[in-house]
Amino acid sequence: MARVPALQPLCPQWPGPTGPVAWEGERAWVALPSLGQVVTLDRAAESVLAGRTHALSSTRIYREDGSALNYRGMPVKGTLGQPDAVLTASSGQDYALVAGQLWEVDAGRALNRAQGYLLSSGSTVTVTAYPSTETQRGRLELRGTELRWADGTPLPMPGTVRSLGLVGQRPFALLDNSGRWELQPVPLDVN
């Protein structure tokens, strides 16, 4: 985890392996599966006894069976079965991929058959073939270890791209430069 503007990594020592990580507002949370807890990464120390956590969104802690808790530890609507991926849209609504179906969690209904990656798209979520993010120039996709625009045009980066995401509203790529990991902003002004 790293906070802006310095983007200096914060790597706390944990008593066991960590699981999924998510932001709830300005608080970063991490699951500690061996302890059955979800805890804050920094700032005020908080924890939720959650059992076997499988996924985290900005609003929910999803357990292996699809049941969910909020970050106060209270039960909230979950999914029918273990979610493969979860994402909170800008509307605050959660969406999940469960057994090849895109679910609108709050409504408790399947929207359509889908496989791939979740992408926040306005106030809803869509499914894409590649890990993607929306920018002011259009959709940026991580295809293998290369960044490409949705039309297939490559976007060169100074290293092997391992992950893509947003820091605030700006896209960043996690690069592997001969074993040295770097978080780099994606240059959107490159033609």
Secondary structure as UniProt FT lines:
FT   STRAND          2..3
FT   TURN            4..7
FT   STRAND          8..9
FT   STRAND          21..24
FT   TURN            25..26
FT   STRAND          27..32
FT   TURN            33..36
FT   STRAND          37..40
FT   STRAND          47..49
FT   STRAND          53..56
FT   STRAND          61..63
FT   TURN            64..65
FT   STRAND          68..69
FT   TURN            71..72
FT   STRAND          75..76
FT   STRAND          85..88
FT   TURN            90..91
FT   STRAND          94..98
FT   TURN            99..100
FT   STRAND          101..104
FT   TURN            105..108
FT   STRAND          109..113
FT   STRAND          117..121
FT   TURN            122..123
FT   STRAND          124..128
FT   STRAND          132..135
FT   TURN            136..137
FT   STRAND          138..143
FT   TURN            144..145
FT   STRAND          146..149
FT   TURN            150..151
FT   STRAND          154..155
FT   STRAND          160..167
FT   TURN            168..169
FT   STRAND          170..177
FT   TURN            178..179
FT   STRAND          180..185
FT   TURN            188..189
//
